[in-house]
Amino acid sequence: MTENPFGIDRVKAGADFLEWNFTITMKTSPWSVEEGMTQLLAHQSAEGFSPRLEICAEDDAKIIHELGRRPTPTAVAALRGFQAMSTIDTQRELARINADRLVQQGQPEPPWVDTVGRVRVDDCWWAHDEYGETAVVVCAFSYDGTDEHAIFVMIDRALGGGMVREILLSMNPDSLLSIVRKADGSEDGLVSEPLDPALARRLLEDAISTSDELSEHKEYNLRPVPVPYRKMRALILARARALSDRPAPPETLPNSVEIELLKQSFLASPAAARLPAGEATGRALDLLIHQFLDAAACHPLQIGPRRVKAVLGLPDLLAELDADPDLARLFPDLAYAWVAWTATERDLSPAATDRLTEAARQACTPQRPAEDAGHNGPAG
């Protein structure tokens, strides 16, 4: 095992700390156990510094193995804590196996073993925009009416599975539920409604997965995740698992036949009437759809203002247009026409359509070649 510069085995020290912690929480409530474990699994210092998640996962696996070699009641309790709260499926199972073996050897179970993590789902709501780019998820839980609490997660779904933009925990569920219910009909065009727990689980797990991936790679240069993210991450994932046995199926992207039908429908529509017929238009359309499918990982119909601006500003796209002046000359008009057509196909409200097409206009204008600088926006 790796030793630190002071010669103390980090794994044994970690197991010692967990056993000490569970001498305090052994007879506490299951909710207190969950609160403590989600803090421990954050691996965050008092100053807010955290190792990379993969390093934390490796350390946790070693600590679970070390605890499994310790025939003590506190080791069993710590392993049951890992079993309930670890963010990794295989580690929850590893903790269960080690705890079961110690119990078979005569060690007692902690008094909360049958209840920890087994919360009741009391309510589940969300607010979302017409584009599918923003989701505000609020889910309320309790231990059969005691220790009531709710989680609030705002997700920016313009990027992959979504980035966590805000995250809150409240012991007053009604306060958070009222926020999302009052969002209905706001200036942001949000719609508020009850949320299927299986869909809530998928939204939360996808957002955590994407946020982990993007926040761990600073080269993406994205806005940081909220300050409480690491300390609430394990709790959010535990609550997501409590919502449903399995998440709702993922949104499917169109296959090659469906893409071809979309292209044909678009080219035959009034939105594409002013585009020139020919091979260049087909190449430009292929390039645009490729960006939405591969770079943004979204259905090319399910787009909103943030997604449009992000995709049309991608460095790889701009580099490809720079290398092909004919394509660059045609692309802004085609991209604008596609965006306008998607609004019609999805039957967006007039206000939502205006916001979407204005975003496309703004994103397309900088792409115009210098000789088209006097153009007053995309053809339409």
C-alpha positions in Angstrom: 0.0 0.0 0.0 1.1 3.6 -0.7 2.5 5.5 2.2 2.5 9.3 2.5 5.7 11.3 3.1 5.2 11.0 6.9 5.3 7.2 6.7 1.7 6.7 7.7 -0.3 4.2 5.6 -3.1 6.3 4.0 -5.4 3.4 3.6 -5.1 2.2 7.2 -5.5 5.8 8.3 -8.6 6.2 6.3 -10.1 3.0 7.7 -9.1 4.1 11.2 -10.9 7.4 10.7 -14.1 5.7 9.4 -14.1 3.4 12.4 -13.7 6.3 14.8 -16.5 8.1 13.0 -18.9 5.2 13.4 -18.1 4.9 17.1 -20.0 8.2 17.2 -22.8 7.5 14.7 -23.3 3.8 15.5 -26.6 4.6 17.4 -27.7 7.6 15.4 -30.5 7.9 12.8 -30.1 6.5 9.3 -30.4 10.0 7.9 -27.4 11.1 10.0 -25.4 8.2 8.7 -26.2 9.3 5.1 -25.3 12.9 5.8 -22.0 11.8 7.3 -21.1 9.4 4.4 -21.9 11.9 1.7 -19.5 14.3 3.3 -16.8 11.6 3.7 -17.2 10.4 0.1 -16.6 14.0 -1.1 -13.0 13.7 -0.1 -13.0 17.5 0.2 -10.7 19.5 2.5 -11.9 22.3 4.7 -10.4 24.7 2.1 -12.6 23.1 -0.6 -9.8 21.2 -2.4 -10.6 17.7 -3.7 -8.6 15.0 -5.5 -9.8 13.8 -8.9 -12.7 11.4 -8.7 -10.8 8.4 -10.0 -8.2 8.8 -7.3 -11.0 9.0 -4.7 -12.6 5.8 -6.1 -9.3 4.0 -5.9 -8.7 5.0 -2.3 -12.3 4.1 -1.3 -11.9 0.6 -2.8 -8.7 0.0 -0.8 -10.4 1.3 2.4 -13.3 -1.1 1.8 -10.9 -4.0 1.5 -9.0 -2.9 4.6 -12.3 -2.6 6.6 -13.2 -6.1 5.5 -10.1 -7.4 7.3 -11.2 -5.8 10.6 -13.4 -8.0 12.8 -15.0 -5.0 14.7 -18.6 -3.7 14.9 -17.4 -0.3 13.6 -15.9 -1.9 10.5 -19.3 -3.5 9.8 -21.0 -0.1 10.3 -18.6 1.7 8.0 -19.0 -1.0 5.3 -22.8 -0.7 5.6 -22.3 3.0 5.1 -20.4 2.4 1.9 -23.0 -0.1 0.8 -25.7 2.5 1.1 -23.9 5.6 -0.2 -21.0 4.7 -2.5 -21.5 6.3 -5.9 -20.0 3.2 -7.7 -22.1 0.0 -8.1 -19.2 -2.4 -7.7 -18.0 -0.7 -4.5 -21.5 -0.9 -3.0 -21.5 -4.6 -3.8 -17.9 -5.0 -2.5 -18.9 -3.3 0.8 -21.9 -5.6 1.1 -19.8 -8.8 0.6 -17.2 -7.7 3.2 -19.9 -6.7 5.7 -21.8 -9.9 5.2 -18.6 -11.9 5.9 -17.8 -10.1 9.1 -21.4 -10.6 10.3 -21.1 -14.3 9.5 -18.0 -14.3 11.7 -20.0 -13.0 14.6 -19.8 -9.2 14.4 -23.1 -7.3 15.1 -25.0 -5.2 12.6 -25.5 -1.5 13.3 -29.0 -0.7 14.5 -29.9 1.3 11.4 -28.8 -1.4 8.9 -32.4 -2.2 7.7 -33.4 1.4 7.2 -30.4 3.4 6.0 -31.1 4.6 2.4 -34.6 3.2 2.3 -36.4 6.4 2.1 -40.0 7.1 0.9 -40.5 9.2 -2.2 -43.0 11.9 -1.0 -43.1 14.1 -4.1 -41.4 14.7 -7.4 -41.8 17.8 -9.6 -39.9 19.6 -12.3 -39.9 22.8 -14.3 -38.6 22.8 -17.9 -38.5 25.0 -20.9 -40.0 24.3 -24.3 -36.6 23.6 -25.9 -35.6 20.9 -23.4 -32.4 22.8 -22.5 -33.3 23.6 -18.8 -34.6 21.2 -16.2 -35.3 22.1 -12.5 -35.8 18.9 -10.5 -37.2 18.8 -7.0 -37.8 15.6 -5.2 -38.9 15.2 -1.6 -38.2 12.2 0.7 -38.6 11.0 4.2 -38.1 8.1 6.5 -41.9 7.4 6.7 -42.6 11.0 7.7 -39.5 11.6 9.8 -36.3 13.4 8.7 -38.2 15.0 5.7 -35.9 16.6 3.1 -35.8 17.6 -0.5 -33.2 18.0 -3.2 -33.2 20.8 -5.8 -31.1 20.4 -8.9 -31.0 22.8 -11.8 -29.6 21.2 -14.9 -28.4 22.9 -18.1 -29.2 20.2 -20.7 -27.6 22.1 -23.6 -24.4 20.0 -23.0 -24.6 16.2 -23.3 -26.5 14.7 -20.4 -26.6 18.1 -18.7 -24.5 20.2 -16.4 -25.5 20.7 -12.8 -25.8 24.5 -12.4 -27.4 24.7 -8.9 -27.9 22.2 -6.2 -29.7 22.6 -2.9 -30.8 20.4 0.1 -33.6 21.5 2.4 -35.2 20.0 5.5 -38.3 21.9 4.5 -39.5 20.2 1.3 -42.4 22.5 0.8 -40.1 25.5 0.4 -38.3 23.9 -2.6 -41.5 22.4 -4.1 -43.1 25.8 -4.0 -40.2 27.3 -6.0 -40.6 24.8 -8.8 -44.4 25.0 -8.8 -44.4 28.8 -9.0 -42.0 28.6 -12.0 -44.9 27.7 -14.3 -45.6 30.5 -16.8 -42.5 32.6 -15.8 -40.7 35.0 -18.1 -38.3 32.1 -18.9 -41.1 30.2 -20.4 -40.9 27.3 -17.9 -43.6 24.7 -17.6 -44.1 23.1 -14.1 -45.6 19.7 -13.6 -45.3 16.4 -11.7 -42.2 14.4 -12.7 -42.1 10.6 -13.3 -39.6 9.2 -10.7 -37.9 7.0 -13.4 -37.4 10.1 -15.6 -36.1 12.1 -12.5 -33.6 9.3 -11.9 -32.3 9.5 -15.4 -32.1 13.3 -15.4 -30.1 13.3 -12.1 -27.8 10.5 -13.0 -27.1 11.8 -16.5 -26.4 15.3 -15.1 -24.0 14.0 -12.4 -22.2 11.9 -15.0 -21.8 14.7 -17.4 -20.8 17.2 -14.7 -18.2 14.8 -13.4 -16.7 14.3 -16.9 -16.6 18.0 -17.8 -15.6 19.4 -14.5 -12.6 17.0 -14.2 -11.2 18.2 -17.5 -10.3 21.8 -17.2 -9.5 22.1 -20.9 -13.2 22.4 -21.5 -13.0 25.8 -19.8 -16.6 25.6 -18.6 -18.3 27.4 -15.7 -17.4 25.5 -12.5 -20.0 23.2 -10.8 -21.7 24.7 -7.7 -19.6 24.9 -4.5 -21.8 22.2 -2.7 -21.6 19.8 -5.7 -18.9 17.4 -4.3 -20.4 17.3 -0.8 -23.9 16.5 -2.1 -22.9 14.3 -5.0 -23.2 11.0 -3.2 -26.5 12.0 -1.6 -28.0 13.0 -4.9 -27.1 9.7 -6.5 -28.4 7.7 -3.5 -31.7 9.6 -3.8 -31.8 9.0 -7.6 -31.5 5.2 -6.9 -34.3 5.5 -4.4 -36.6 7.1 -6.9 -37.0 4.1 -9.2 -35.5 0.6 -9.6 -34.1 1.7 -13.0 -34.0 5.0 -14.8 -36.3 5.9 -17.7 -34.8 4.8 -21.1 -32.4 7.3 -22.6 -33.5 9.6 -25.4 -32.7 8.0 -28.7 -30.9 9.8 -31.5 -32.2 9.3 -35.1 -30.7 6.5 -37.2 -29.5 7.0 -40.7 -32.9 6.4 -42.3 -34.6 8.9 -40.0 -31.8 11.5 -40.6 -32.4 11.1 -44.4 -36.1 11.6 -43.9 -35.5 14.7 -41.8 -33.2 16.1 -44.5 -35.7 15.5 -47.2 -38.5 17.1 -45.2 -36.4 20.2 -44.5 -35.3 20.6 -48.2 -38.9 20.4 -49.4 -40.1 22.9 -46.8 -40.7 26.7 -47.3 -37.8 27.3 -44.9 -35.3 25.9 -47.4 -36.9 27.5 -50.5 -34.3 30.2 -50.9 -31.3 27.8 -50.5 -29.5 26.9 -53.8 -30.1 23.4 -55.1 -27.0 21.3 -55.5 -24.2 19.4 -53.9 -23.0 22.3 -51.7 -26.3 22.6 -49.9 -26.3 18.8 -49.2 -22.7 19.1 -47.8 -23.6 22.0 -45.6 -26.7 20.2 -44.3 -24.7 17.0 -43.5 -22.1 19.1 -41.7 -24.7 20.9 -39.5 -26.6 17.7 -38.6 -23.2 16.0 -37.8 -22.4 18.8 -35.3 -25.7 18.4 -33.5 -25.5 14.6 -33.4 -21.8 14.1 -32.6 -20.6 17.3 -30.9 -23.7 18.2 -28.9 -25.1 14.6 -28.6 -28.6 15.8 -29.2 -31.4 15.2 -31.7 -31.1 17.8 -34.5 -34.7 18.7 -34.0 -34.5 19.1 -30.2 -32.5 22.3 -30.1 -32.7 25.6 -28.2 -30.9 28.9 -28.1 -27.9 27.8 -26.0 -27.4 24.6 -28.0 -27.5 26.6 -31.3 -25.0 29.1 -30.1 -22.7 26.4 -28.7 -22.8 24.2 -31.8 -22.4 27.0 -34.3 -19.4 28.4 -32.4 -17.5 25.1 -32.2 -13.8 25.4 -33.2 -13.9 22.3 -35.4 -16.9 23.6 -37.3 -15.4 27.0 -37.8 -12.1 25.4 -39.0 -13.9 23.3 -41.5 -15.8 26.4 -42.9 -12.5 28.4 -43.1 -11.1 25.6 -45.3 -14.0 25.7 -47.7 -15.1 29.2 -48.8 -18.0 27.9 -50.9 -19.3 26.0 -47.9 -18.7 29.0 -45.6 -20.7 31.3 -47.9 -23.7 29.0 -47.8 -23.6 27.6 -44.3 -25.1 30.6 -42.3 -28.3 30.7 -44.4 -28.7 27.0 -44.2 -28.1 26.9 -40.5 -30.7 29.7 -39.9 -33.2 28.0 -42.1 -32.8 24.7 -40.3 -33.3 26.3 -36.9 -36.4 28.1 -38.1 -37.8 24.9 -39.6 -37.3 22.9 -36.3 -39.4 25.6 -34.5 -42.2 25.0 -36.9 -41.9 21.2 -36.7 -42.0 21.2 -32.9 -44.9 23.7 -32.9 -43.0 26.0 -30.5 -44.9 29.0 -29.1 -44.3 32.4 -30.9 -42.2 33.7 -28.0 -40.0 30.5 -28.0 -39.7 30.6 -31.8 -38.5 34.2 -31.7 -35.9 33.5 -29.0 -34.6 30.5 -31.0 -34.4 32.2 -34.4 -32.7 35.3 -32.8 -30.1 33.0 -31.3 -29.5 31.4 -34.7 -29.2 34.9 -36.3 -26.7 36.0 -33.7 -24.7 32.7 -34.1 -24.7 32.8 -37.9 -23.7 36.4 -38.4 -20.0 36.0 -37.4 -19.6 33.1 -39.7 -20.2 35.2 -42.8 -17.2 35.6 -45.1 -15.8 39.2 -45.1 -17.2 39.9 -48.6 -20.7 39.3 -47.1 -20.2 41.8 -44.2 -23.0 44.0 -45.5 -25.5 41.2 -45.5 -28.4 42.0 -43.2 -28.7 38.5 -41.7 -29.6 35.1 -43.0 -31.8 34.8 -45.9 -35.4 34.2 -45.0 
